[in-house]
Amino acid sequence: MQTANLINGQWTHGGGDTFGVINPADDQLLAEVPMSGRQETLAAIDAASEALAPWQERTARDRADVLHELSRLLLEQAPRIGRILTMEQGKPMAESLGEIGYAASFLDWAAEEGCRIYGDTIPASSNNKRILVLKQPVGVTGAITPWNFPVAMITRKLGPALAAGCTQVIKPAEDTPLSALALGELACEAGVPPGVINIITGDPVAISDAMLGDPRLRKLSFTGSTEVGRILMQKASTNLTRLSLELGGHAPLIVFDDADLDIAVAGTLACKFRNMGQTCISANRFIVHDSIHDAFIQKLQDSVSALVVGNGLHEGVHVGPLINDPAIEKVQQHVDTAVASGATLVCGGSTTPIESMSDRFYQPTILMDVTPEMLICQEETFGPIVPVVRFTEDDEAVRLANATPYGLAAYFFTNDASRVIRVSEALEYGIVGVNDGAPSTAQAPFGGVKHSGYGREGGRYVMDEYLETKYVSWQFTD
Ligand code: SIN
């Protein structure tokens, strides 16, 4: 297993402090990795700056070939990387394999988008002039990525950056650096030149300060909490560093009275129990029409009772451990305060003991009689909890859904076509799933509004995040 930083094509331990990576399922120490800071970050930016011109000079098709090769290697080695991912992050092996496929799809999609970066010519206001619009890579970029999708959230930034002709310095999350380093090894094998990709593990504050304090780093893409996004935004003001921020969510999921309940339950399972509910787009508030409320709860309970909780490496497991102790404490606090304020526990409500394992396994939980003012409806839970609120009128459901500063993803289930349009337009979110609990895909623009951040990842839309628009006004001299 690779445990060193990747800087300028070299694997380097640096000889300084290290920190341990723990398996959340059983507390086993998996590895020690460098506790890098300012010095390593500046070395990585040096390497990325040196590598920039030769990488930009390659043709878009050349760069695409390298990205496709990285994708191919990632898929070929999915069982090995998936195992590392499950051990450091906890998600069931089937989900880790799914994440590797998702990660590879961002590389392939971006590789092709990079071959279709078009400029413009604009009719000028005089005959002896021509106006050209060029799209050029922004330069050295940074990526700070989260622990919940440790491979896919890197490739979603790396693919378009490299396809556009940028180089990148990546800081993976402290909980999950090992799958990122494994990806770095594959990048070297795929023919990514030294310095084009650099990966440094370590202190998030020291690394992000060094990134944003260095004017050579022209853009930073961050996925993580709104709180940290705000801090990065303040620090980015020094060098006016461009930012993409994919921040917290607090997704509503509305079930209207005409919904197909089997589809609504399948959608709930897909978006709530994926990664144990630790997904920015997981539904957090279930807003269910009064007339189908009891039937929905019954069907959901039947499905939830079939979910197997356990070590993600074991066959047949659907729900692994949460990432760490604070995650468990937060989930328990949300459940306890809801019950203390009048919510009814339908199932779950506590951790579940598993032999020889840690106590980070939380039972899939359903709460009913939840009201909007409860903490669980105010804050993102990031756990396998379904809190259900009742409604009677469409306007009320949309008002409840929009009653949050966040705006990443929202879901609703209905068979009424005019309602599909009305509600999709009224929801203040960047992503809307209609009868669909799994909207994420490489070809679509992923991102939020309001306190969920700005910028889009995926599809053709992401390319602009890594491109500058230059206008050339050309006056003839003869
Ligand atoms: C996230 O949780 O930030 C990403 C989820 C996704 O891409 O579906």
Residues whose N, C-alpha, C, O or C-beta is under 5 A from the ligand:
A	BS01	SIN	T279 C280 I281 S440
